Amino acid sequence: MSNKAKIISTDLICLECGTIITIQRKQNHKRKISHIENLWCYKCEKVIKHYEVQDVETFLETETNSNEKQKIKKLIIKRK
Ligand SMILES: [Zn+2]
């Protein structure tokens, strides 16, 4: 029996300052992308809601009508 969980990298965006954290996680089961997670932001120095995308570049290039996503895009661009 092989039990090799695929390791995938995921980008999480701080919803306060736009800092991007890349984490590696085991892909045990299909996760829904675009979800919110509470994580420590080293810039804000507190636990902030982070928005999870698979890849920031792809996220920025993808057109969206969602106000939430547009707000997050602006956050990312502003921090660059
Ligand atoms: Zn932050």
PDB file of the backbone (N, CA, C, O) and the ligand in Angstrom, with CONECT records:
HET     ZN  A 101       1
ATOM      1  N   MET A   1       0.834  -1.206   0.000  1.00  0.00           N
ATOM      2  CA  MET A   1       0.000   0.000   0.000  1.00  0.00           C
ATOM      3  C   MET A   1       0.867   1.254   0.000  1.00  0.00           C
ATOM      4  O   MET A   1       1.733   1.412   0.861  1.00  0.00           O
ATOM      5  N   SER A   2       0.646   2.113  -0.928  1.00  0.00           N
ATOM      6  CA  SER A   2       1.383   3.367  -0.898  1.00  0.00           C
ATOM      7  C   SER A   2       0.455   4.466  -0.396  1.00  0.00           C
ATOM      8  O   SER A   2      -0.723   4.544  -0.745  1.00  0.00           O
ATOM      9  N   ASN A   3       1.032   5.283   0.417  1.00  0.00           N
ATOM     10  CA  ASN A   3       0.233   6.349   1.006  1.00  0.00           C
ATOM     11  C   ASN A   3       0.928   7.678   0.788  1.00  0.00           C
ATOM     12  O   ASN A   3       1.225   8.403   1.737  1.00  0.00           O
ATOM     13  N   LYS A   4       1.183   7.988  -0.470  1.00  0.00           N
ATOM     14  CA  LYS A   4       1.907   9.229  -0.735  1.00  0.00           C
ATOM     15  C   LYS A   4       0.926  10.364  -1.014  1.00  0.00           C
ATOM     16  O   LYS A   4       0.283  10.424  -2.062  1.00  0.00           O
ATOM     17  N   ALA A   5       0.840  11.230  -0.067  1.00  0.00           N
ATOM     18  CA  ALA A   5       0.012  12.411  -0.254  1.00  0.00           C
ATOM     19  C   ALA A   5       0.814  13.411  -1.077  1.00  0.00           C
ATOM     20  O   ALA A   5       1.988  13.663  -0.803  1.00  0.00           O
ATOM     21  N   LYS A   6       0.184  13.954  -2.052  1.00  0.00           N
ATOM     22  CA  LYS A   6       0.847  14.952  -2.877  1.00  0.00           C
ATOM     23  C   LYS A   6       1.057  16.231  -2.068  1.00  0.00           C
ATOM     24  O   LYS A   6       0.169  16.676  -1.341  1.00  0.00           O
ATOM     25  N   ILE A   7       2.239  16.807  -2.209  1.00  0.00           N
ATOM     26  CA  ILE A   7       2.494  18.078  -1.530  1.00  0.00           C
ATOM     27  C   ILE A   7       2.234  19.208  -2.522  1.00  0.00           C
ATOM     28  O   ILE A   7       2.820  19.252  -3.603  1.00  0.00           O
ATOM     29  N   ILE A   8       1.368  20.097  -2.143  1.00  0.00           N
ATOM     30  CA  ILE A   8       1.087  21.225  -3.019  1.00  0.00           C
ATOM     31  C   ILE A   8       1.413  22.517  -2.295  1.00  0.00           C
ATOM     32  O   ILE A   8       1.342  22.577  -1.067  1.00  0.00           O
ATOM     33  N   SER A   9       1.763  23.532  -3.030  1.00  0.00           N
ATOM     34  CA  SER A   9       2.006  24.816  -2.380  1.00  0.00           C
ATOM     35  C   SER A   9       0.822  25.738  -2.621  1.00  0.00           C
ATOM     36  O   SER A   9       0.204  25.758  -3.686  1.00  0.00           O
ATOM     37  N   THR A  10       0.546  26.486  -1.588  1.00  0.00           N
ATOM     38  CA  THR A  10      -0.631  27.330  -1.558  1.00  0.00           C
ATOM     39  C   THR A  10      -0.211  28.725  -1.106  1.00  0.00           C
ATOM     40  O   THR A  10       0.645  28.858  -0.231  1.00  0.00           O
ATOM     41  N   ASP A  11      -0.792  29.746  -1.680  1.00  0.00           N
ATOM     42  CA  ASP A  11      -0.505  31.112  -1.250  1.00  0.00           C
ATOM     43  C   ASP A  11      -1.641  31.639  -0.393  1.00  0.00           C
ATOM     44  O   ASP A  11      -2.817  31.477  -0.718  1.00  0.00           O
ATOM     45  N   LEU A  12      -1.264  32.274   0.711  1.00  0.00           N
ATOM     46  CA  LEU A  12      -2.268  32.885   1.580  1.00  0.00           C
ATOM     47  C   LEU A  12      -1.987  34.372   1.676  1.00  0.00           C
ATOM     48  O   LEU A  12      -0.849  34.788   1.896  1.00  0.00           O
ATOM     49  N   ILE A  13      -3.025  35.162   1.512  1.00  0.00           N
ATOM     50  CA  ILE A  13      -2.881  36.619   1.485  1.00  0.00           C
ATOM     51  C   ILE A  13      -3.478  37.221   2.748  1.00  0.00           C
ATOM     52  O   ILE A  13      -4.643  36.983   3.068  1.00  0.00           O
ATOM     53  N   CYS A  14      -2.677  38.002   3.465  1.00  0.00           N
ATOM     54  CA  CYS A  14      -3.167  38.686   4.663  1.00  0.00           C
ATOM     55  C   CYS A  14      -4.205  39.720   4.238  1.00  0.00           C
ATOM     56  O   CYS A  14      -3.932  40.568   3.389  1.00  0.00           O
ATOM     57  N   LEU A  15      -5.386  39.647   4.827  1.00  0.00           N
ATOM     58  CA  LEU A  15      -6.459  40.556   4.414  1.00  0.00           C
ATOM     59  C   LEU A  15      -6.316  41.946   5.015  1.00  0.00           C
ATOM     60  O   LEU A  15      -7.160  42.813   4.786  1.00  0.00           O
ATOM     61  N   GLU A  16      -5.252  42.162   5.782  1.00  0.00           N
ATOM     62  CA  GLU A  16      -5.056  43.496   6.310  1.00  0.00           C
ATOM     63  C   GLU A  16      -3.937  44.235   5.586  1.00  0.00           C
ATOM     64  O   GLU A  16      -4.077  45.419   5.282  1.00  0.00           O
ATOM     65  N   CYS A  17      -2.832  43.552   5.307  1.00  0.00           N
ATOM     66  CA  CYS A  17      -1.708  44.251   4.686  1.00  0.00           C
ATOM     67  C   CYS A  17      -1.321  43.693   3.324  1.00  0.00           C
ATOM     68  O   CYS A  17      -0.489  44.280   2.632  1.00  0.00           O
ATOM     69  N   GLY A  18      -1.912  42.565   2.927  1.00  0.00           N
ATOM     70  CA  GLY A  18      -1.620  42.024   1.608  1.00  0.00           C
ATOM     71  C   GLY A  18      -0.363  41.178   1.517  1.00  0.00           C
ATOM     72  O   GLY A  18       0.025  40.753   0.429  1.00  0.00           O
ATOM     73  N   THR A  19       0.272  40.932   2.647  1.00  0.00           N
ATOM     74  CA  THR A  19       1.460  40.076   2.637  1.00  0.00           C
ATOM     75  C   THR A  19       1.090  38.667   2.189  1.00  0.00           C
ATOM     76  O   THR A  19       0.058  38.123   2.584  1.00  0.00           O
ATOM     77  N   ILE A  20       1.943  38.095   1.368  1.00  0.00           N
ATOM     78  CA  ILE A  20       1.681  36.745   0.853  1.00  0.00           C
ATOM     79  C   ILE A  20       2.577  35.735   1.552  1.00  0.00           C
ATOM     80  O   ILE A  20       3.796  35.897   1.610  1.00  0.00           O
ATOM     81  N   ILE A  21       1.965  34.713   2.069  1.00  0.00           N
ATOM     82  CA  ILE A  21       2.700  33.614   2.685  1.00  0.00           C
ATOM     83  C   ILE A  21       2.465  32.382   1.821  1.00  0.00           C
ATOM     84  O   ILE A  21       1.328  32.052   1.483  1.00  0.00           O
ATOM     85  N   THR A  22       3.548  31.714   1.473  1.00  0.00           N
ATOM     86  CA  THR A  22       3.408  30.465   0.720  1.00  0.00           C
ATOM     87  C   THR A  22       3.635  29.295   1.666  1.00  0.00           C
ATOM     88  O   THR A  22       4.652  29.226   2.357  1.00  0.00           O
ATOM     89  N   ILE A  23       2.706  28.406   1.686  1.00  0.00           N
ATOM     90  CA  ILE A  23       2.860  27.227   2.539  1.00  0.00           C
ATOM     91  C   ILE A  23       2.756  25.959   1.695  1.00  0.00           C
ATOM     92  O   ILE A  23       2.174  25.946   0.611  1.00  0.00           O
ATOM     93  N   GLN A  24       3.337  24.908   2.232  1.00  0.00           N
ATOM     94  CA  GLN A  24       3.233  23.601   1.592  1.00  0.00           C
ATOM     95  C   GLN A  24       2.237  22.796   2.392  1.00  0.00           C
ATOM     96  O   GLN A  24       2.289  22.772   3.622  1.00  0.00           O
ATOM     97  N   ARG A  25       1.349  22.153   1.713  1.00  0.00           N
ATOM     98  CA  ARG A  25       0.472  21.266   2.470  1.00  0.00           C
ATOM     99  C   ARG A  25       0.214  19.971   1.717  1.00  0.00           C
ATOM    100  O   ARG A  25       0.283  19.893   0.490  1.00  0.00           O
ATOM    101  N   LYS A  26      -0.083  18.973   2.514  1.00  0.00           N
ATOM    102  CA  LYS A  26      -0.387  17.690   1.918  1.00  0.00           C
ATOM    103  C   LYS A  26      -1.783  17.749   1.337  1.00  0.00           C
ATOM    104  O   LYS A  26      -2.720  18.256   1.954  1.00  0.00           O
ATOM    105  N   GLN A  27      -1.893  17.224   0.147  1.00  0.00           N
ATOM    106  CA  GLN A  27      -3.197  17.214  -0.489  1.00  0.00           C
ATOM    107  C   GLN A  27      -3.855  15.871  -0.208  1.00  0.00           C
ATOM    108  O   GLN A  27      -3.810  14.957  -1.032  1.00  0.00           O
ATOM    109  N   ASN A  28      -4.448  15.767   0.933  1.00  0.00           N
ATOM    110  CA  ASN A  28      -5.064  14.507   1.331  1.00  0.00           C
ATOM    111  C   ASN A  28      -6.425  14.336   0.688  1.00  0.00           C
ATOM    112  O   ASN A  28      -6.810  13.250   0.254  1.00  0.00           O
ATOM    113  N   HIS A  29      -7.109  15.402   0.646  1.00  0.00           N
ATOM    114  CA  HIS A  29      -8.421  15.371   0.028  1.00  0.00           C
ATOM    115  C   HIS A  29      -8.562  16.675  -0.725  1.00  0.00           C
ATOM    116  O   HIS A  29      -7.840  17.636  -0.461  1.00  0.00           O
ATOM    117  N   LYS A  30      -9.452  16.705  -1.622  1.00  0.00           N
ATOM    118  CA  LYS A  30      -9.630  17.926  -2.405  1.00  0.00           C
ATOM    119  C   LYS A  30     -10.102  19.059  -1.519  1.00  0.00           C
ATOM    120  O   LYS A  30     -11.121  18.965  -0.835  1.00  0.00           O
ATOM    121  N   ARG A  31      -9.337  20.121  -1.552  1.00  0.00           N
ATOM    122  CA  ARG A  31      -9.731  21.293  -0.779  1.00  0.00           C
ATOM    123  C   ARG A  31     -10.367  22.306  -1.717  1.00  0.00           C
ATOM    124  O   ARG A  31     -10.012  22.415  -2.890  1.00  0.00           O
ATOM    125  N   LYS A  32     -11.284  23.014  -1.180  1.00  0.00           N
ATOM    126  CA  LYS A  32     -11.858  24.086  -1.968  1.00  0.00           C
ATOM    127  C   LYS A  32     -10.869  25.246  -1.959  1.00  0.00           C
ATOM    128  O   LYS A  32     -10.393  25.652  -0.898  1.00  0.00           O
ATOM    129  N   ILE A  33     -10.565  25.772  -3.121  1.00  0.00           N
ATOM    130  CA  ILE A  33      -9.717  26.956  -3.117  1.00  0.00           C
ATOM    131  C   ILE A  33     -10.600  28.160  -2.796  1.00  0.00           C
ATOM    132  O   ILE A  33     -11.827  28.067  -2.762  1.00  0.00           O
ATOM    133  N   SER A  34      -9.941  29.287  -2.562  1.00  0.00           N
ATOM    134  CA  SER A  34     -10.648  30.494  -2.164  1.00  0.00           C
ATOM    135  C   SER A  34     -11.349  30.290  -0.840  1.00  0.00           C
ATOM    136  O   SER A  34     -12.577  30.302  -0.764  1.00  0.00           O
ATOM    137  N   HIS A  35     -10.569  30.105   0.190  1.00  0.00           N
ATOM    138  CA  HIS A  35     -11.205  30.087   1.482  1.00  0.00           C
ATOM    139  C   HIS A  35     -10.358  30.833   2.507  1.00  0.00           C
ATOM    140  O   HIS A  35      -9.175  31.102   2.297  1.00  0.00           O
ATOM    141  N   ILE A  36     -10.991  31.148   3.592  1.00  0.00           N
ATOM    142  CA  ILE A  36     -10.386  32.040   4.575  1.00  0.00           C
ATOM    143  C   ILE A  36      -9.798  31.231   5.722  1.00  0.00           C
ATOM    144  O   ILE A  36     -10.405  30.277   6.209  1.00  0.00           O
ATOM    145  N   GLU A  37      -8.616  31.631   6.136  1.00  0.00           N
ATOM    146  CA  GLU A  37      -7.975  30.934   7.238  1.00  0.00           C
ATOM    147  C   GLU A  37      -7.320  31.941   8.179  1.00  0.00           C
ATOM    148  O   GLU A  37      -6.738  32.932   7.739  1.00  0.00           O
ATOM    149  N   ASN A  38      -7.422  31.674   9.466  1.00  0.00           N
ATOM    150  CA  ASN A  38      -6.771  32.542  10.436  1.00  0.00           C
ATOM    151  C   ASN A  38      -5.323  32.135  10.605  1.00  0.00           C
ATOM    152  O   ASN A  38      -5.024  31.002  10.982  1.00  0.00           O
ATOM    153  N   LEU A  39      -4.424  33.069  10.323  1.00  0.00           N
ATOM    154  CA  LEU A  39      -2.997  32.783  10.403  1.00  0.00           C
ATOM    155  C   LEU A  39      -2.264  33.965  11.000  1.00  0.00           C
ATOM    156  O   LEU A  39      -2.747  35.097  10.996  1.00  0.00           O
ATOM    157  N   TRP A  40      -1.069  33.663  11.520  1.00  0.00           N
ATOM    158  CA  TRP A  40      -0.216  34.712  12.052  1.00  0.00           C
ATOM    159  C   TRP A  40       0.416  35.468  10.895  1.00  0.00           C
ATOM    160  O   TRP A  40       1.016  34.865  10.005  1.00  0.00           O
ATOM    161  N   CYS A  41       0.280  36.793  10.908  1.00  0.00           N
ATOM    162  CA  CYS A  41       0.965  37.618   9.916  1.00  0.00           C
ATOM    163  C   CYS A  41       2.156  38.269  10.597  1.00  0.00           C
ATOM    164  O   CYS A  41       1.998  38.980  11.589  1.00  0.00           O
ATOM    165  N   TYR A  42       3.348  38.027  10.067  1.00  0.00           N
ATOM    166  CA  TYR A  42       4.556  38.563  10.705  1.00  0.00           C
ATOM    167  C   TYR A  42       4.650  40.079  10.553  1.00  0.00           C
ATOM    168  O   TYR A  42       5.344  40.742  11.324  1.00  0.00           O
ATOM    169  N   LYS A  43       3.962  40.618   9.573  1.00  0.00           N
ATOM    170  CA  LYS A  43       3.997  42.077   9.387  1.00  0.00           C
ATOM    171  C   LYS A  43       3.024  42.776  10.320  1.00  0.00           C
ATOM    172  O   LYS A  43       3.371  43.763  10.968  1.00  0.00           O
ATOM    173  N   CYS A  44       1.814  42.264  10.384  1.00  0.00           N
ATOM    174  CA  CYS A  44       0.803  42.838  11.283  1.00  0.00           C
ATOM    175  C   CYS A  44       1.092  42.447  12.728  1.00  0.00           C
ATOM    176  O   CYS A  44       0.612  43.093  13.660  1.00  0.00           O
ATOM    177  N   GLU A  45       1.874  41.391  12.910  1.00  0.00           N
ATOM    178  CA  GLU A  45       2.207  40.858  14.224  1.00  0.00           C
ATOM    179  C   GLU A  45       0.984  40.463  15.018  1.00  0.00           C
ATOM    180  O   GLU A  45       0.916  40.679  16.228  1.00  0.00           O
ATOM    181  N   LYS A  46       0.042  39.894  14.346  1.00  0.00           N
ATOM    182  CA  LYS A  46      -1.118  39.307  15.002  1.00  0.00           C
ATOM    183  C   LYS A  46      -1.807  38.320  14.055  1.00  0.00           C
ATOM    184  O   LYS A  46      -1.463  38.209  12.878  1.00  0.00           O
ATOM    185  N   VAL A  47      -2.766  37.627  14.597  1.00  0.00           N
ATOM    186  CA  VAL A  47      -3.501  36.652  13.778  1.00  0.00           C
ATOM    187  C   VAL A  47      -4.528  37.403  12.937  1.00  0.00           C
ATOM    188  O   VAL A  47      -5.368  38.138  13.456  1.00  0.00           O
ATOM    189  N   ILE A  48      -4.439  37.204  11.651  1.00  0.00           N
ATOM    190  CA  ILE A  48      -5.298  37.904  10.691  1.00  0.00           C
ATOM    191  C   ILE A  48      -5.962  36.874   9.788  1.00  0.00           C
ATOM    192  O   ILE A  48      -5.418  35.794   9.557  1.00  0.00           O
ATOM    193  N   LYS A  49      -7.101  37.204   9.297  1.00  0.00           N
ATOM    194  CA  LYS A  49      -7.719  36.347   8.298  1.00  0.00           C
ATOM    195  C   LYS A  49      -6.889  36.388   7.019  1.00  0.00           C
ATOM    196  O   LYS A  49      -6.526  37.462   6.539  1.00  0.00           O
ATOM    197  N   HIS A  50      -6.597  35.232   6.481  1.00  0.00           N
ATOM    198  CA  HIS A  50      -5.854  35.138   5.233  1.00  0.00           C
ATOM    199  C   HIS A  50      -6.748  34.500   4.179  1.00  0.00           C
ATOM    200  O   HIS A  50      -7.540  33.601   4.462  1.00  0.00           O
ATOM    201  N   TYR A  51      -6.599  34.981   2.993  1.00  0.00           N
ATOM    202  CA  TYR A  51      -7.376  34.465   1.878  1.00  0.00           C
ATOM    203  C   TYR A  51      -6.510  33.496   1.098  1.00  0.00           C
ATOM    204  O   TYR A  51      -5.412  33.846   0.665  1.00  0.00           O
ATOM    205  N   GLU A  52      -6.994  32.292   0.920  1.00  0.00           N
ATOM    206  CA  GLU A  52      -6.191  31.263   0.281  1.00  0.00           C
ATOM    207  C   GLU A  52      -6.465  31.157  -1.214  1.00  0.00           C
ATOM    208  O   GLU A  52      -7.607  31.014  -1.653  1.00  0.00           O
ATOM    209  N   VAL A  53      -5.386  31.233  -1.977  1.00  0.00           N
ATOM    210  CA  VAL A  53      -5.467  30.974  -3.416  1.00  0.00           C
ATOM    211  C   VAL A  53      -4.377  29.962  -3.745  1.00  0.00           C
ATOM    212  O   VAL A  53      -3.427  29.795  -2.980  1.00  0.00           O
ATOM    213  N   GLN A  54      -4.513  29.300  -4.862  1.00  0.00           N
ATOM    214  CA  GLN A  54      -3.478  28.323  -5.181  1.00  0.00           C
ATOM    215  C   GLN A  54      -2.197  29.038  -5.611  1.00  0.00           C
ATOM    216  O   GLN A  54      -1.090  28.633  -5.255  1.00  0.00           O
ATOM    217  N   ASP A  55      -2.370  30.080  -6.364  1.00  0.00           N
ATOM    218  CA  ASP A  55      -1.215  30.787  -6.894  1.00  0.00           C
ATOM    219  C   ASP A  55      -1.575  32.261  -7.101  1.00  0.00           C
ATOM    220  O   ASP A  55      -2.542  32.578  -7.793  1.00  0.00           O
ATOM    221  N   VAL A  56      -0.797  33.149  -6.503  1.00  0.00           N
ATOM    222  CA  VAL A  56      -1.133  34.572  -6.536  1.00  0.00           C
ATOM    223  C   VAL A  56      -1.110  35.129  -7.952  1.00  0.00           C
ATOM    224  O   VAL A  56      -2.000  35.887  -8.337  1.00  0.00           O
ATOM    225  N   GLU A  57      -0.090  34.754  -8.735  1.00  0.00           N
ATOM    226  CA  GLU A  57       0.003  35.287 -10.098  1.00  0.00           C
ATOM    227  C   GLU A  57      -1.245  34.931 -10.913  1.00  0.00           C
ATOM    228  O   GLU A  57      -1.803  35.764 -11.627  1.00  0.00           O
ATOM    229  N   THR A  58      -1.659  33.676 -10.783  1.00  0.00           N
ATOM    230  CA  THR A  58      -2.856  33.237 -11.496  1.00  0.00           C
ATOM    231  C   THR A  58      -4.079  33.991 -11.005  1.00  0.00           C
ATOM    232  O   THR A  58      -4.938  34.391 -11.791  1.00  0.00           O
ATOM    233  N   PHE A  59      -4.145  34.177  -9.704  1.00  0.00           N
ATOM    234  CA  PHE A  59      -5.264  34.896  -9.101  1.00  0.00           C
ATOM    235  C   PHE A  59      -5.355  36.322  -9.657  1.00  0.00           C
ATOM    236  O   PHE A  59      -6.438  36.813  -9.974  1.00  0.00           O
ATOM    237  N   LEU A  60      -4.183  36.975  -9.767  1.00  0.00           N
ATOM    238  CA  LEU A  60      -4.152  38.353 -10.258  1.00  0.00           C
ATOM    239  C   LEU A  60      -4.551  38.433 -11.731  1.00  0.00           C
ATOM    240  O   LEU A  60      -5.150  39.415 -12.169  1.00  0.00           O
ATOM    241  N   GLU A  61      -4.215  37.397 -12.480  1.00  0.00           N
ATOM    242  CA  GLU A  61      -4.501  37.421 -13.916  1.00  0.00           C
ATOM    243  C   GLU A  61      -5.935  37.045 -14.245  1.00  0.00           C
ATOM    244  O   GLU A  61      -6.419  37.312 -15.345  1.00  0.00           O
ATOM    245  N   THR A  62      -6.609  36.427 -13.292  1.00  0.00           N
ATOM    246  CA  THR A  62      -7.964  35.955 -13.554  1.00  0.00           C
ATOM    247  C   THR A  62      -8.978  37.074 -13.349  1.00  0.00           C
ATOM    248  O   THR A  62      -9.049  37.685 -12.283  1.00  0.00           O
ATOM    249  N   GLU A  63      -9.754  37.323 -14.386  1.00  0.00           N
ATOM    250  CA  GLU A  63     -10.788  38.351 -14.300  1.00  0.00           C
ATOM    251  C   GLU A  63     -11.873  37.923 -13.319  1.00  0.00           C
ATOM    252  O   GLU A  63     -12.239  36.750 -13.261  1.00  0.00           O
ATOM    253  N   THR A  64     -12.374  38.865 -12.564  1.00  0.00           N
ATOM    254  CA  THR A  64     -13.432  38.515 -11.621  1.00  0.00           C
ATOM    255  C   THR A  64     -14.419  39.663 -11.454  1.00  0.00           C
ATOM    256  O   THR A  64     -14.055  40.835 -11.547  1.00  0.00           O
ATOM    257  N   ASN A  65     -15.649  39.310 -11.211  1.00  0.00           N
ATOM    258  CA  ASN A  65     -16.680  40.315 -10.920  1.00  0.00           C
ATOM    259  C   ASN A  65     -16.922  40.432  -9.428  1.00  0.00           C
ATOM    260  O   ASN A  65     -17.704  41.268  -8.974  1.00  0.00           O
ATOM    261  N   SER A  66     -16.246  39.588  -8.677  1.00  0.00           N
ATOM    262  CA  SER A  66     -16.463  39.580  -7.235  1.00  0.00           C
ATOM    263  C   SER A  66     -15.787  40.775  -6.567  1.00  0.00           C
ATOM    264  O   SER A  66     -14.591  41.006  -6.744  1.00  0.00           O
ATOM    265  N   ASN A  67     -16.568  41.526  -5.801  1.00  0.00           N
ATOM    266  CA  ASN A  67     -16.027  42.681  -5.090  1.00  0.00           C
ATOM    267  C   ASN A  67     -14.936  42.282  -4.122  1.00  0.00           C
ATOM    268  O   ASN A  67     -13.926  42.971  -3.973  1.00  0.00           O
ATOM    269  N   GLU A  68     -15.162  41.149  -3.464  1.00  0.00           N
ATOM    270  CA  GLU A  68     -14.189  40.671  -2.477  1.00  0.00           C
ATOM    271  C   GLU A  68     -12.848  40.402  -3.148  1.00  0.00           C
ATOM    272  O   GLU A  68     -11.801  40.833  -2.665  1.00  0.00           O
ATOM    273  N   LYS A  69     -12.892  39.687  -4.262  1.00  0.00           N
ATOM    274  CA  LYS A  69     -11.654  39.352  -4.954  1.00  0.00           C
ATOM    275  C   LYS A  69     -10.959  40.587  -5.498  1.00  0.00           C
ATOM    276  O   LYS A  69      -9.732  40.676  -5.483  1.00  0.00           O
ATOM    277  N   GLN A  70     -11.757  41.549  -5.983  1.00  0.00           N
ATOM    278  CA  GLN A  70     -11.150  42.776  -6.502  1.00  0.00           C
ATOM    279  C   GLN A  70     -10.453  43.546  -5.393  1.00  0.00           C
ATOM    280  O   GLN A  70      -9.396  44.142  -5.599  1.00  0.00           O
ATOM    281  N   LYS A  71     -11.064  43.524  -4.208  1.00  0.00           N
ATOM    282  CA  LYS A  71     -10.456  44.181  -3.051  1.00  0.00           C
ATOM    283  C   LYS A  71      -9.122  43.516  -2.699  1.00  0.00           C
ATOM    284  O   LYS A  71      -8.138  44.193  -2.403  1.00  0.00           O
ATOM    285  N   ILE A  72      -9.108  42.194  -2.736  1.00  0.00           N
ATOM    286  CA  ILE A  72      -7.887  41.455  -2.404  1.00  0.00           C
ATOM    287  C   ILE A  72      -6.802  41.707  -3.449  1.00  0.00           C
ATOM    288  O   ILE A  72      -5.625  41.837  -3.115  1.00  0.00           O
ATOM    289  N   LYS A  73      -7.210  41.775  -4.715  1.00  0.00           N
ATOM    290  CA  LYS A  73      -6.240  42.078  -5.770  1.00  0.00           C
ATOM    291  C   LYS A  73      -5.579  43.429  -5.523  1.00  0.00           C
ATOM    292  O   LYS A  73      -4.365  43.576  -5.666  1.00  0.00           O
ATOM    293  N   LYS A  74      -6.388  44.407  -5.153  1.00  0.00           N
ATOM    294  CA  LYS A  74      -5.839  45.747  -4.900  1.00  0.00           C
ATOM    295  C   LYS A  74      -4.848  45.707  -3.747  1.00  0.00           C
ATOM    296  O   LYS A  74      -3.802  46.356  -3.787  1.00  0.00           O
ATOM    297  N   LEU A  75      -5.191  44.939  -2.723  1.00  0.00           N
ATOM    298  CA  LEU A  75      -4.297  44.782  -1.564  1.00  0.00           C
ATOM    299  C   LEU A  75      -2.933  44.250  -2.007  1.00  0.00           C
ATOM    300  O   LEU A  75      -1.886  44.754  -1.601  1.00  0.00           O
ATOM    301  N   ILE A  76      -2.978  43.221  -2.849  1.00  0.00           N
ATOM    302  CA  ILE A  76      -1.729  42.585  -3.299  1.00  0.00           C
ATOM    303  C   ILE A  76      -0.917  43.567  -4.131  1.00  0.00           C
ATOM    304  O   ILE A  76       0.293  43.696  -3.946  1.00  0.00           O
ATOM    305  N   ILE A  77      -1.584  44.254  -5.042  1.00  0.00           N
ATOM    306  CA  ILE A  77      -0.871  45.172  -5.946  1.00  0.00           C
ATOM    307  C   ILE A  77      -0.279  46.332  -5.148  1.00  0.00           C
ATOM    308  O   ILE A  77       0.837  46.777  -5.419  1.00  0.00           O
ATOM    309  N   LYS A  78      -1.025  46.810  -4.175  1.00  0.00           N
ATOM    310  CA  LYS A  78      -0.559  47.934  -3.364  1.00  0.00           C
ATOM    311  C   LYS A  78       0.699  47.591  -2.577  1.00  0.00           C
ATOM    312  O   LYS A  78       1.570  48.438  -2.377  1.00  0.00           O
ATOM    313  N   ARG A  79       0.784  46.334  -2.131  1.00  0.00           N
ATOM    314  CA  ARG A  79       1.925  45.971  -1.299  1.00  0.00           C
ATOM    315  C   ARG A  79       3.203  45.780  -2.122  1.00  0.00           C
ATOM    316  O   ARG A  79       4.310  45.797  -1.586  1.00  0.00           O
ATOM    317  N   LYS A  80       3.022  45.596  -3.465  1.00  0.00           N
ATOM    318  CA  LYS A  80       4.192  45.298  -4.296  1.00  0.00           C
ATOM    319  C   LYS A  80       5.090  46.504  -4.503  1.00  0.00           C
ATOM    320  O   LYS A  80       6.112  46.403  -5.181  1.00  0.00           O
TER     321      LYS A  80
HETATM  322 ZN    ZN A 101      -0.639  41.395   7.571  1.00  0.00          ZN2+
END
